[in-house]
Amino acid sequence: MSYGTIPTSSSSTGNPVNLEYISRAKERVKAGLGTRRPWREMFNFRCFNLPSTSGAFSRIKKNLAFFQMNYAIIILLIVFLSLLWHPISLIVYIVMMAIWLFLYFLRDAPLVIFGWLITDRVILIVLSVVTIIVLLLTRAITNILVSLLVGVVVVLIHAVVRKTDDLYVDEEAAGGLLTSPPGGPSS
């Protein structure tokens, strides 16, 4: 017997397909979080100052490209914290995040329902509509919208005052961030 280990071979009594799925999901989450920058680098107070009026937009563009995962975490955390006083909305938020993870972000194979191939665009649209409707039913939509606005303002303030001299971002990638959707062609 081996206590404290997770079996990974197909000879184990557990379902190897489930273990493989969990392993792939962990790899994809790690890959997504791999673009997260160290928080020490993000909040290095020696790198804060007010930009010139002409440099503010280029700072925002470069910081958004460089710290995009950190900014997403900050916004999601602000929304999560705003829902602490709305337990039903918080439960719905967590359930919808799990559904998004399994149906959109962590899915390796195409989704087929009753023999019909469902495209990523359809999944994105359906999940977005369902998320909005379900959150509307919790009657916390104002709270969610305000927290999203606060999150965006916090991110934009950081992006403006954080100097970009020490950041190394491909300029084409930074431009593509603002002009095309993720995974889409740059314009």
Buried (B, 14 or more C-beta within 10 A) or exposed (E): EEEEEEEEEEEEEEEEEEBEBEEEBEEBEEEEEEEBBEEEBBEEEEBEEEBEEEBBEBBBBBBBBBBBBBBBBBBBEBBBEBBEEBEEBBEBBEEBBEBBBEBBEBBEEEBEEEEEEBEEEEBBEEBEEEBEEBBEEBEBEEBBEEBBEBBBEBBBEBBBBBBBEEBEBEEEEBBBBEEEEEEEEEE
